[in-house]
Amino acid sequence: MITTALTFDELAALMKQAAGVTVDARELEKAPDAPFATLGVDSLGLLGIVGELENRYGVALPTDAERCKTPAEFLGMVNSALKTGV
């Protein structure tokens, strides 16, 4: 079981690294329900973020993770998976 949780800061860094999209973490926190599409992240970019997280934590994320529509939905799913280890 992993004791850390993915934060908006880390998500913003991953968005830049894996999807090539620069977003201010404070803006993500202010509008966690903004669709990824309006932030410039497409499904391929989200898939890259999922892959990076799986490599980083050694945990397979749910197959729906790359279909999340918002940062809030994504963080909830990822953090739940990290907490339970599945």
C-alpha positions as a LaTeX table, in Angstrom:
\begin{tabular}{lrrr}
\hline
Residue & $x$ (\AA) & $y$ (\AA) & $z$ (\AA) \\
\hline
Met1 & 0.00 & 0.00 & 0.00 \\
Ile2 & 1.28 & 3.46 & $-0.91$ \\
Thr3 & 0.98 & 6.18 & 1.70 \\
Thr4 & 1.25 & 9.19 & $-0.59$ \\
Ala5 & $-1.49$ & 10.86 & $-2.56$ \\
Leu6 & $-1.28$ & 12.56 & $-5.92$ \\
Thr7 & $-1.63$ & 16.33 & $-5.52$ \\
Phe8 & $-2.62$ & 19.10 & $-7.90$ \\
Asp9 & 1.04 & 20.19 & $-7.96$ \\
Glu10 & 2.15 & 16.74 & $-9.07$ \\
Leu11 & $-0.66$ & 16.47 & $-11.58$ \\
Ala12 & 0.32 & 19.82 & $-13.11$ \\
Ala13 & 3.94 & 18.62 & $-13.38$ \\
Leu14 & 2.81 & 15.36 & $-14.99$ \\
Met15 & 0.60 & 17.24 & $-17.43$ \\
Lys16 & 3.64 & 19.18 & $-18.57$ \\
Gln17 & 5.96 & 16.16 & $-18.65$ \\
Ala18 & 3.68 & 13.54 & $-20.20$ \\
Ala19 & 1.18 & 15.62 & $-22.17$ \\
Gly20 & 3.20 & 18.74 & $-23.00$ \\
Val21 & 0.58 & 21.01 & $-21.42$ \\
Thr22 & 1.59 & 23.72 & $-18.97$ \\
Val23 & $-1.07$ & 24.41 & $-16.34$ \\
Asp24 & $-0.68$ & 26.28 & $-13.07$ \\
Ala25 & $-1.39$ & 23.92 & $-10.15$ \\
Arg26 & $-3.28$ & 26.72 & $-8.35$ \\
Glu27 & $-5.60$ & 27.01 & $-11.34$ \\
Leu28 & $-6.26$ & 23.27 & $-11.19$ \\
Glu29 & $-7.12$ & 23.59 & $-7.50$ \\
Lys30 & $-9.44$ & 26.54 & $-8.15$ \\
Ala31 & $-11.28$ & 24.72 & $-10.94$ \\
Pro32 & $-10.88$ & 20.98 & $-10.29$ \\
Asp33 & $-13.97$ & 20.20 & $-12.37$ \\
Ala34 & $-12.70$ & 21.94 & $-15.51$ \\
Pro35 & $-12.66$ & 19.38 & $-18.31$ \\
Phe36 & $-9.23$ & 18.13 & $-19.33$ \\
Ala37 & $-10.16$ & 19.04 & $-22.91$ \\
Thr38 & $-10.42$ & 22.74 & $-22.01$ \\
Leu39 & $-7.01$ & 22.49 & $-20.33$ \\
Gly40 & $-5.49$ & 21.11 & $-23.54$ \\
Val41 & $-5.11$ & 17.50 & $-22.40$ \\
Asp42 & $-6.49$ & 14.89 & $-24.77$ \\
Ser43 & $-6.95$ & 11.16 & $-24.16$ \\
Leu44 & $-3.44$ & 10.39 & $-25.41$ \\
Gly45 & $-1.95$ & 12.91 & $-22.99$ \\
Leu46 & $-3.95$ & 11.42 & $-20.13$ \\
Leu47 & $-2.77$ & 7.96 & $-21.13$ \\
Gly48 & 0.82 & 9.23 & $-20.88$ \\
Ile49 & 0.11 & 10.55 & $-17.38$ \\
Val50 & $-1.40$ & 7.20 & $-16.36$ \\
Gly51 & 1.64 & 5.35 & $-17.71$ \\
Glu52 & 4.03 & 7.62 & $-15.83$ \\
Leu53 & 2.12 & 7.10 & $-12.58$ \\
Glu54 & 2.05 & 3.33 & $-13.05$ \\
Asn55 & 5.82 & 3.31 & $-13.60$ \\
Arg56 & 6.44 & 5.64 & $-10.67$ \\
Tyr57 & 4.35 & 3.74 & $-8.13$ \\
Gly58 & 4.45 & 0.21 & $-9.55$ \\
Val59 & 0.66 & $-0.02$ & $-9.32$ \\
Ala60 & $-1.68$ & $-0.67$ & $-12.22$ \\
Leu61 & $-4.31$ & 2.04 & $-12.28$ \\
Pro62 & $-7.93$ & 1.24 & $-13.21$ \\
Thr63 & $-8.54$ & 1.03 & $-16.94$ \\
Asp64 & $-11.01$ & 3.92 & $-16.65$ \\
Ala65 & $-8.28$ & 6.28 & $-15.43$ \\
Glu66 & $-7.47$ & 7.56 & $-18.91$ \\
Arg67 & $-11.17$ & 8.25 & $-19.47$ \\
Cys68 & $-11.53$ & 10.67 & $-16.56$ \\
Lys69 & $-12.96$ & 13.98 & $-17.68$ \\
Thr70 & $-11.67$ & 16.33 & $-14.95$ \\
Pro71 & $-8.66$ & 16.71 & $-12.65$ \\
Ala72 & $-10.90$ & 16.12 & $-9.59$ \\
Glu73 & $-12.23$ & 12.85 & $-11.04$ \\
Phe74 & $-8.70$ & 11.75 & $-12.00$ \\
Leu75 & $-7.19$ & 12.57 & $-8.60$ \\
Gly76 & $-10.00$ & 10.75 & $-6.83$ \\
Met77 & $-9.56$ & 7.61 & $-8.90$ \\
Val78 & $-5.76$ & 7.62 & $-8.74$ \\
Asn79 & $-5.60$ & 8.29 & $-5.02$ \\
Ser80 & $-8.15$ & 5.58 & $-4.32$ \\
Ala81 & $-6.08$ & 3.11 & $-6.38$ \\
Leu82 & $-2.85$ & 4.15 & $-4.65$ \\
Lys83 & $-4.44$ & 3.79 & $-1.23$ \\
Thr84 & $-5.79$ & 0.29 & $-1.89$ \\
Gly85 & $-2.95$ & $-0.85$ & $-4.11$ \\
Val86 & $-5.29$ & $-1.91$ & $-6.95$ \\
\hline
\end{tabular}
